[in-house]
Amino acid sequence: MKTAVVGASGYAGGELLRFLAVHPKFEITCIAAGSNAGEFITDLHPQLSSFAGRRFETTNLEQINKCDFVFIALPHGESAKLVSQIDKSVKIVDLGADFRLQSSDSWKKYYGGEHAGSWLYGLPELVNHKEISKSTQVSNPGCYATAIALSVAPVLSHIDSADVVVVAASGTTGAGRSARVNLMGSEVMNNLSSYKFGGIHQHTPEIEELLSKVGKKDVKISFTPILAPMPRGILATVTAKLIDKSDSETVRELFSNYYKNSKFVTVLPSGSMPMTNAVLGSNNAQIQVAVDEHVDRVVISAAIDNLGKGAAGQAIQNANLMCDFAEDLGLQNLGVR
């Protein structure tokens, strides 16, 4: 399939190129990068040696409309401007936030500006694959949202869904490629800091919308994100009040049964803990679960690569389903620890 990547100079865009370079079905015919048009791809993504000598292109709608599939990896607010000009026959996965939220009020509160509407929210482990396969436009979940939703979904019927508390740390690539003082190496190294403190992180409403739909009851989360001194990866710790008393093995079995058919989510055996470097460069997720019997709370730990399962890997997983390919086609990479 002729394929375009728009926003290819960013971290997620580069990761899309890395996965697509070895994908047997998607042929990259357009690599667009706006302000970086004309620059060599390997100047920004030196790891992509197979693209040596090739340059980023301008965002050319005529060329995009000749493609069968488009991945859009642009900052929020930019995808909607472009999508309206793309032919309806072209299938799209949007890695940005523009079409994730059902609620226009939530969009205005967390992002500002006009709400562009909503597409099918593509978290394949929690959304019926048939819905994704029938869709021509899919909104790829946020990275934090992916780790947190995967952590909570299996236990929704066993918890007080109004009392879900999350602390999650992310590598610096989650903030994008634009230069900021707080993201400089000398600022980040040997340092941990919370940000968007007090329930204002923009992934909060998409997590609540998805889990409320999955659990068929209202879900509220208190979410504190942390900037970690590493380039990539997310480690999320989620706790929730159990409705009934339980133990760790019983709850772990719930998770194991929930994800038994998943190609990408692994529920670890007792005694093993998720690690970000164990999923680095992959579309995989690791989960561990326990019960803190002292306070009757379930505790879940989840690790993903924010650029893999949290962005480009999941986008290709969605694209595979949309095109009736095997869900894991081109995504068999293991972590690189």
N, C-alpha and C positions, 0 to 999 in steps of 0.2 A: 504494500500500500504506500502510495506517495505521501510523505509525512513532512509537516512543518513544525519547527520549534520556534516560538515567538518569545522573546525575552531570554535568549540563549546565553547571554553573557553573565547572568547571575549564577549563584551557587546551585539553585534548583535546576536552572537551564543547563548548566554544565553536567549535572548528574543525569539529566534526561539524555543528553548526547552520549554519555558513557554507556548507559544501559542500551540505548537504541543502536549504538554502533555494532553490537553483536546480536541484535534481535533479528531473527530470520524472516520476519514478515513486514516490518516497517522499514521503508527505504527513505532516508532523510534527503529530501530534495530542496528544502528551504530552511536556512538557519538565520533567523532575523534577530537583530540586537540593537535597534534604535540608535542611541547615542554612540554606541561602539561600532556601528556599521563601518566597514572598511578595514578594521583591525584584524590581524590574524587571530584565529580562534585559539591557537596554542600560546599566544601572548597572555591571555587571561586564564586559559585552562591548559597549562603545560603537560598535564597528565594525558591529554587526549591526542597522543602522537599520531593516531590514524587520520586525524584531520589536518596534519601538517600541510602548509601551503594554502589552506582554504580560509577565506575571510568571512566575517559576519556580514550579513546583507541588511539592506534597509527593509522595513516592514512593508512589503509590496503586496497589496491586496489581490492584484491580478494573479500573482504567482501563488499566493495562499489558496485562492479559489480553484486552482488547478490540482490541489492536493485532495487526498481522500480523508486525511486525519490531521488535526492540528492540536498541538499541546501549547497552551498559553501559560507562561510563567512571568507575569507582570505584577507590579505592585497593585494593591487594592485601589479600585477606582479607574483603572486603565483598561481592564478586560472588556467591560461593558461598552466602552467607546468603539472597540474593535469588532466585537461580536456582531453588532448590528449590521456590519458591512460584509460579513462572511456568508457565503452561499449556504442555504439550508441543507444542501446535500452533503456538506462537509461535517464530519463528526469531530466533536471538540471535547477535550478535557481541560478545564480551567483550574490551574493550581492556585490561583488567587482567591480572594475572599468574596468577590463581587456577587456570586450567586449562591452562597452557602446558606444564607439565613432566610427563613420563612417570614419572619416578623420585620416589617419596615420600621417599627418603633425601635427594635433592638439594633437595627442597622444604624439608625440616626444616633442612638445613644452611644454605641461603641465605635462607630467609624465616622459618622457625620456625612452630610450630603444626602442626595437622593438614592433611594433603594432601587437597584436595577431589576429586582425580581429574584426568583429562585429556580434552580435546576435540581435534578435528582442529586441527593447527597451521597457520594460514592465511597462509603466505607464497607467494602465487600463482605467482611466477616459479620457485619450487623445489618446489612441490607440485602434483600432477596436478589440473587444473581440474575434472575429473569428480568427484574426491573432494570438492572444495569444493561443487560444485553439488548433490551428494547429501546434504550435511550440513545439519542444522538448528541445530547449535551449533558455532561456530568460535571458536577462541582467536586473537586478533590478536597478532602478534609484538611484542616490545619494540623500541624505537627503535634502540638500539645493535645489537641482534641482527639487525635488518633490514639495516643498512648492512654489518655484518661478514659475515653469511651470503651476501649478494649478492656480496661481494668474493671469497670463498673458493671457492664452489661450482664455478665453471667450471674451476678448476685442481686440483681435489681429486685426480685420478688422476695428477698430475704432481709432487706435493709429498710431503714427509715430513709426514704429517698429525699427527704428535705434536710438531711443531715449528712452530706457528703463533703469531706474536707480533703483538699489536694495540695500537696507541695511538690513541685516538679522543677527540675534543673535542666537547662538546655545549653548546648554549645553556642558559640558566637555566630555561626553561620545562620542560625535561626533568625537573626536580626537583619539579614540581607547584606548586600555588598557595599552599600554606600558608606563613605568614610565618616566615622564619628569618634570623638575623643574617647568616650567610655568604652569603645570596642577595640582600641589600640592594644597591642600586645602588652605594653608596659603598664596599662591600666588593668588588664584582665588577669594577667599571671599572678599567682599566689593570692587570689582574691575571689570571694563569693559575695554576691549581693542580690538582694531581692529587687524587683522592679515591678512597675504597674501594680503596686501594692494596694490592698484594700478592695479587691473584687472588681477591678476595672479592666482586666485583660480581655482583649477582643475575642478570644476563643471561648469565653464563658457561655455566650448565648447559643453557639452552635452545639456545644456539648450538651447543654440542657435540652435543646430542641430534639436532638437525635435520641438521647436516652429517654426522654419523656415519650417519644414515639415507640421506641423499642419496648419499654416497660409498661406502656399504657397507663402511666400515672405521672404526675408532676415530679420533676427532679430539680433540685437546687444544689449548686455546688459553691463552696468557698475555695477559691483558687489563688494560691500564691506562687508565682513563677520566680525562678532564681537563674541568674546568669552564671554559668560555670566556666572555669578556666580551661576550656578545651574547644577545638573547632566545631565538632559535630557530635550529636547524640542527645538523647533525652532519657532521664531517669525520673519516673513519676512514682510518688508514694501517695496512695489513696486510702482513706479510712472512712468507715461508715458504721453507724449504730445498727447492730443486728436486732431484728424483731423478736426472734426466738434464740435461745441459747444453742450454740453449736460448737464444734471443735475444728481444728485446722484440717484434719484429714477429710472430714465430711465436706468442708467448703472447697478444698482442693479438688475433690472429686467432681463437684459441680463445674468447676472451671475446666477440668480435663474433658468432661463429657460435652461441654459447650463448644470446645475448640477441637474436638477429636477429628473432624474432617478438614480442618484448616491446613493449608499448605504453608502458612507463614507464621502462625502463632504457636509457640511452644510453652506449655505449662510445665515448669521445671519440677523435678522430684524434690522431696523434702531434703533440706540441707543445702540446696543450691540456690544462689541468688542471681537475679538478672544483672548483667554488666553491659555498659554501653559499648565497650570495645568488642564484645562477643557478637554484636549485630552490625558492626561498622561496615559500610559499603553494601549492605544487603537490604532486602525488603522484609526481613524477619522481625518478629517481636518475641521477647521473652517475658514470662509472667511468673511470679511467685505469690502465694497467698497464705495467710495465717490468721488465726483468731487470737486477739488479745483478750483472754478470758477475764482479766482483772476489770475491764471496763465493757465487756461484751461488744467489742468492735472488731469488724473484719479489717485486715490490713493487707493491701495489695501493692506489690512493687512491679513496675513494668519498664522495660528498656526497649527503645527503638532508635534507629538512626533517623534524625530529623530530616535528612535529605533523601533517605531511602523510603521506608514505610511511611515516614512523615511528609513525603513530597513526591519525588520523581518515581520511586519504585511503585508506590500506590497508584500513581497516575497511569503507569504502564499496566498494572494489574487491572485497573478499570478499563483501559483501552483494549486489553486482550478480551475481556468479557464483552465489550461493546461490539467487537469484531468476530465473535464466536471462535476465538482462539483458546487454547488451553490457558487457564488462569495464570499459570506460573511460567508461561513461555518467555524466555529471555530473562527470567528472574530467579534462576536457580543458584545464584551466588550465595555462598556461606559468608559469615562474618570473617574479618581478616585478622583477628587477634593472633 
